[in-house]
Amino acid sequence: MAIADILRVFRDLKQEGTVHDYLMFGSVAAMVHTRPFFTRDVDIGVAVGSDEEFRRIFNRLADFGKVEGHSVVIHGTSVEVFPVDISPIIQDALIHADRKRVEDVVAKVASPEHLLLESLRVYRSQDKGRVFLLDEVVDRQKLHALLGRLDYDGTLRQRYQTLTGKSP
């Protein structure tokens, strides 16, 4: 998996004006904060103003690789691209993203606190496992503040307590 190559593509698309802003999310972003583990793809969230703008970005990405469903295979790696507005957590993550060196490229990466909350929101089996990894590295004060702002109905807090047996 050539993560730096993928990040260079998005950096170049931002420089050319095709992409306004983006961040790395999902498993690869979690690995930046924790430790390596198996994943099949790289998740990139892009800031868009409309569905049409998202289609233009996706079509432009096809110039760099092969489209397979909702992904583009770039340099042999599946890249899942989605608009950040699919989740208020991901939208907030873009605003407060960490800048991290990933291989030899500096890129915006979702914070471990945002990644943990999004894992609780999505709540698939692989996301539940990610909660435990991220729980070891989150800043408890930041996590608590994010829950106060983004957990509108208490679902995320409840899922966290159910999974970990502790209060966030």
C-alpha positions in Angstrom: 0.0 0.0 0.0 1.6 3.3 -1.1 -0.2 5.7 1.2 2.2 8.6 0.4 1.4 8.2 -3.3 -2.3 8.5 -2.6 -1.7 11.6 -0.4 0.4 13.2 -3.1 -2.6 12.8 -5.5 -4.9 14.6 -3.1 -2.3 17.2 -2.4 -1.9 17.9 -6.1 -5.7 18.0 -6.6 -5.9 20.5 -3.8 -3.2 22.6 -5.4 -5.0 22.5 -8.8 -8.2 23.6 -7.1 -10.2 20.4 -7.8 -10.3 19.6 -4.0 -10.9 22.4 -1.5 -9.8 20.4 1.5 -9.4 16.8 2.6 -8.3 14.6 5.4 -7.4 11.0 6.0 -9.8 9.0 8.0 -10.6 5.4 8.9 -8.1 2.6 9.6 -5.0 4.1 8.0 -5.6 7.3 10.1 -6.0 5.2 13.2 -2.7 3.5 12.4 -1.0 6.9 12.4 -2.0 7.3 16.0 -1.7 3.7 17.2 0.1 0.8 15.6 0.0 -1.0 12.2 -2.8 -3.5 11.5 -4.5 -5.0 8.4 -6.7 -2.8 6.3 -7.9 -3.1 2.7 -8.2 0.6 1.8 -7.5 4.2 2.6 -10.4 6.5 3.5 -10.3 10.1 2.4 -12.9 12.6 3.3 -13.3 15.6 1.0 -15.0 19.0 1.6 -17.6 19.6 -1.1 -20.4 22.1 -1.6 -22.6 19.8 -3.7 -23.2 16.4 -5.1 -22.0 17.7 -8.5 -18.7 18.9 -7.0 -18.2 15.5 -5.5 -18.9 13.8 -8.8 -16.3 16.1 -10.4 -13.7 15.1 -7.8 -14.5 11.4 -8.2 -14.3 11.7 -12.0 -10.9 13.5 -11.8 -9.6 10.8 -9.5 -10.4 8.3 -12.2 -7.5 9.9 -14.1 -5.2 8.4 -11.5 -6.6 4.9 -11.3 -9.4 2.5 -11.9 -12.9 3.1 -10.6 -14.3 0.1 -8.7 -17.8 0.8 -7.3 -17.4 3.7 -4.8 -13.6 3.4 -4.7 -10.7 4.4 -6.9 -7.7 2.1 -7.1 -4.7 4.4 -7.1 -1.2 2.9 -7.3 -2.7 -0.5 -6.5 -4.5 0.6 -3.4 -8.3 1.0 -3.0 -9.2 4.5 -1.9 -12.7 5.1 -0.5 -13.5 8.8 -1.1 -16.5 10.4 0.6 -17.8 13.8 1.4 -17.1 14.9 4.9 -20.7 16.0 5.4 -21.8 12.4 5.7 -21.1 12.8 9.4 -20.9 15.8 11.8 -18.0 14.0 13.4 -16.0 13.9 10.2 -16.9 17.5 9.4 -15.6 18.5 12.8 -12.5 16.3 12.3 -11.6 18.2 9.1 -11.8 21.6 11.0 -9.6 20.3 13.8 -7.4 17.8 11.9 -3.9 17.0 13.0 -1.1 17.5 10.5 1.0 14.4 10.5 3.8 13.0 8.5 2.6 9.9 6.8 5.6 8.2 5.1 7.2 11.3 3.5 4.1 13.4 3.1 2.5 15.8 5.6 -1.3 15.5 5.5 -4.4 16.3 7.5 -5.3 13.3 9.6 -8.4 12.9 11.8 -7.5 13.1 15.5 -7.7 9.9 17.6 -10.7 11.4 19.5 -12.6 12.0 16.3 -11.7 8.5 15.0 -12.9 6.9 18.2 -16.3 8.8 18.0 -16.8 7.9 14.4 -16.1 4.3 15.1 -18.8 4.4 17.8 -21.1 6.1 15.3 -20.6 3.5 12.6 -20.4 0.6 15.1 -19.5 -2.3 12.8 -17.4 -5.1 14.2 -14.1 -3.7 12.8 -15.0 -0.3 14.3 -15.6 -1.8 17.7 -12.1 -3.2 17.7 -10.7 0.2 16.6 -12.3 1.8 19.7 -10.0 -0.3 22.0 -6.9 0.7 20.0 -7.8 4.4 20.0 -8.9 4.4 23.6 -5.2 3.8 24.6 -4.1 7.1 22.9 -7.0 9.6 23.2 -6.8 12.7 25.3 -9.6 12.2 27.8 -10.4 15.9 28.1 -10.7 16.3 24.3 -12.8 13.2 24.1 -15.1 14.5 26.8 -15.4 17.9 25.1 -16.2 16.2 21.7 -18.9 14.0 23.3 -20.4 17.2 24.7 -20.5 18.8 21.3 -21.2 15.9 19.0 -23.1 13.2 20.9 -26.5 14.8 20.6 -28.6 12.0 22.0 -26.1 10.1 24.2 -25.7 7.1 21.8 -22.0 7.4 21.5 -21.4 7.6 25.2 -23.7 4.6 25.7 -21.8 2.6 23.1 -18.5 3.5 24.6 -19.6 2.4 28.1 -21.1 -0.8 26.7 -17.9 -1.7 24.8 -15.2 -0.6 27.3 -17.1 -0.9 30.6 -16.0 2.6 31.6 -17.2 6.1 31.4 -15.6 8.3 28.7 
